[in-house]
Amino acid sequence: MNKNDLDPSWIESQLRDAQWQTSSSGGQTCVEVAFLDDGIVALRDSKAIGVVPPHLFTDAEYEAFIGGILRGELRRG
């Protein structure tokens, strides 16, 4: 599925009904993830709900993102 071809009303419905999972380092920053239908994953910052829309990934993009984190590829500097 190409996430750029998704119907905005479908996205809105999916996000409204999403079951968000929270990951927190114990600080004030919190990342939440929701696994939507049709192989789409939504990622958001809990402090920016309603201000910044969630980032949408395909399952393959999300797996590559998580893999990069686990391999240390996404570290600063």
Backbone as CSV, one residue per row, in Angstrom:
resi,resn,N_x,N_y,N_z,CA_x,CA_y,CA_z,C_x,C_y,C_z
1,MET,0.847,-1.181,0.000,0.000,0.000,0.000,0.889,1.240,0.000
2,ASN,0.503,2.204,-0.788,1.205,3.479,-0.818,0.510,4.432,0.147
3,LYS,1.184,4.811,1.183,0.543,5.658,2.196,0.157,7.027,1.647
4,ASN,0.778,7.450,0.540,0.446,8.745,-0.042,-0.889,8.723,-0.773
5,ASP,-1.431,7.531,-1.030,-2.714,7.399,-1.713,-3.881,7.192,-0.745
6,LEU,-3.628,7.285,0.551,-4.678,7.025,1.532,-5.725,8.151,1.522
7,ASP,-6.963,7.756,1.656,-8.081,8.703,1.729,-8.016,9.436,3.074
8,PRO,-8.031,10.770,3.054,-7.960,11.520,4.318,-9.055,11.148,5.318
9,SER,-10.253,10.811,4.849,-11.316,10.424,5.785,-11.010,9.067,6.415
10,TRP,-10.360,8.161,5.657,-9.935,6.874,6.216,-8.900,7.106,7.309
11,ILE,-7.921,7.970,7.020,-6.880,8.285,8.010,-7.515,8.855,9.269
12,GLU,-8.417,9.813,9.109,-9.076,10.436,10.264,-9.812,9.396,11.101
13,SER,-10.536,8.509,10.443,-11.268,7.459,11.155,-10.312,6.519,11.885
14,GLN,-9.252,6.112,11.205,-8.273,5.211,11.808,-7.610,5.841,13.037
15,LEU,-7.232,7.104,12.929,-6.564,7.782,14.047,-7.526,8.001,15.211
16,ARG,-8.781,8.291,14.896,-9.782,8.514,15.956,-9.993,7.243,16.771
17,ASP,-9.972,6.083,16.093,-10.251,4.807,16.754,-8.982,4.052,17.164
18,ALA,-7.824,4.643,16.957,-6.546,3.964,17.191,-6.343,3.613,18.665
19,GLN,-5.678,2.487,18.868,-5.258,2.060,20.203,-3.778,2.425,20.335
20,TRP,-3.496,3.528,20.969,-2.123,4.039,21.070,-1.363,3.328,22.175
21,GLN,-0.141,2.946,21.863,0.766,2.337,22.832,1.815,3.383,23.178
22,THR,2.138,3.478,24.445,3.057,4.511,24.916,4.400,3.921,25.294
23,SER,5.438,4.626,24.906,6.792,4.290,25.323,7.379,5.541,25.944
24,SER,7.922,5.418,27.129,8.450,6.594,27.797,9.756,6.251,28.500
25,SER,10.662,7.186,28.454,11.941,7.011,29.137,11.857,7.474,30.586
26,GLY,10.666,7.846,31.025,10.500,8.336,32.384,10.588,9.847,32.455
27,GLY,10.951,10.482,31.358,11.017,11.935,31.310,9.693,12.500,30.840
28,GLN,9.742,13.695,30.309,8.520,14.337,29.857,8.264,14.118,28.371
29,THR,9.178,13.456,27.686,8.954,13.158,26.276,8.354,11.772,26.155
30,CYS,7.378,11.649,25.299,6.697,10.377,25.178,6.319,10.139,23.721
31,VAL,6.702,9.006,23.213,6.367,8.605,21.857,5.258,7.569,21.943
32,GLU,4.260,7.711,21.071,3.163,6.757,21.020,3.070,6.185,19.620
33,VAL,2.707,4.906,19.548,2.575,4.221,18.267,1.211,3.538,18.219
34,ALA,0.618,3.533,17.022,-0.643,2.817,16.802,-0.523,2.054,15.494
35,PHE,-0.952,0.804,15.522,-0.931,-0.036,14.335,-2.320,0.013,13.712
36,LEU,-2.419,0.677,12.559,-3.688,0.883,11.885,-3.949,-0.258,10.913
37,ASP,-5.117,-0.251,10.305,-5.455,-1.251,9.295,-4.585,-1.066,8.057
38,ASP,-4.592,-2.055,7.198,-3.922,-2.017,5.895,-2.416,-1.792,5.976
39,GLY,-1.797,-2.209,7.077,-0.346,-2.140,7.178,0.211,-0.744,7.361
40,ILE,-0.547,0.126,8.004,-0.087,1.487,8.267,0.186,1.628,9.760
41,VAL,1.282,2.312,10.086,1.684,2.554,11.473,1.724,4.062,11.684
42,ALA,1.142,4.523,12.782,1.149,5.946,13.128,2.050,6.155,14.341
43,LEU,2.833,7.216,14.297,3.766,7.540,15.377,3.550,8.999,15.735
44,ARG,3.388,9.292,17.040,3.152,10.675,17.448,3.866,11.002,18.749
45,ASP,4.006,12.300,18.979,4.558,12.838,20.220,3.369,13.196,21.102
46,SER,3.292,12.613,22.274,2.127,12.834,23.142,1.973,14.294,23.556
47,LYS,3.048,15.060,23.512,2.950,16.476,23.878,2.374,17.324,22.744
48,ALA,2.294,16.768,21.549,1.863,17.538,20.383,0.535,17.047,19.804
49,ILE,-0.217,16.265,20.579,-1.495,15.745,20.089,-2.420,16.918,19.762
50,GLY,-2.963,16.876,18.569,-3.859,17.936,18.122,-3.147,19.130,17.517
51,VAL,-1.836,19.192,17.673,-1.051,20.301,17.133,-0.269,19.840,15.911
52,VAL,0.380,18.701,16.040,1.184,18.120,14.956,0.567,16.766,14.614
53,PRO,0.263,16.518,13.343,-0.324,15.216,13.000,0.688,14.097,13.169
54,PRO,0.207,12.878,13.427,1.124,11.740,13.544,1.854,11.482,12.233
55,HIS,3.030,10.934,12.331,3.776,10.475,11.162,3.214,9.114,10.785
56,LEU,2.995,8.900,9.501,2.475,7.626,9.018,3.568,6.869,8.284
57,PHE,3.679,5.581,8.577,4.656,4.701,7.958,3.938,3.475,7.418
58,THR,4.489,2.874,6.382,4.049,1.531,6.025,4.718,0.583,7.026
59,ASP,4.248,-0.660,7.078,4.894,-1.628,7.967,6.384,-1.745,7.650
60,ALA,6.734,-1.788,6.357,8.143,-1.928,5.956,8.964,-0.715,6.389
61,GLU,8.413,0.473,6.235,9.129,1.687,6.662,9.327,1.696,8.172
62,TYR,8.298,1.296,8.905,8.385,1.274,10.365,9.435,0.254,10.824
63,GLU,9.437,-0.920,10.210,10.429,-1.942,10.566,11.845,-1.439,10.271
64,ALA,12.034,-0.740,9.150,13.352,-0.179,8.824,13.749,0.887,9.844
65,PHE,12.799,1.700,10.261,13.047,2.745,11.262,13.473,2.127,12.596
66,ILE,12.703,1.156,13.060,13.023,0.484,14.333,14.354,-0.253,14.219
67,GLY,14.589,-0.912,13.087,15.864,-1.598,12.872,17.036,-0.642,12.942
68,GLY,16.881,0.541,12.348,17.935,1.557,12.407,18.217,2.002,13.830
69,ILE,17.168,2.127,14.622,17.346,2.498,16.030,18.128,1.392,16.756
70,LEU,17.693,0.159,16.581,18.331,-0.962,17.271,19.790,-1.145,16.862
71,ARG,20.114,-0.827,15.616,21.496,-0.960,15.147,22.339,0.276,15.461
72,GLY,21.733,1.289,16.072,22.470,2.492,16.435,22.732,3.435,15.268
73,GLU,22.019,3.255,14.169,22.242,4.065,12.972,21.657,5.470,13.082
74,LEU,20.781,5.708,14.027,20.089,6.986,14.109,20.570,7.852,15.271
75,ARG,21.780,7.635,15.680,22.352,8.420,16.777,22.856,9.758,16.248
76,ARG,22.784,10.770,17.087,23.276,12.091,16.739,24.791,12.068,16.690
77,GLY,25.342,12.701,15.662,26.784,12.916,15.518,27.580,11.716,15.571
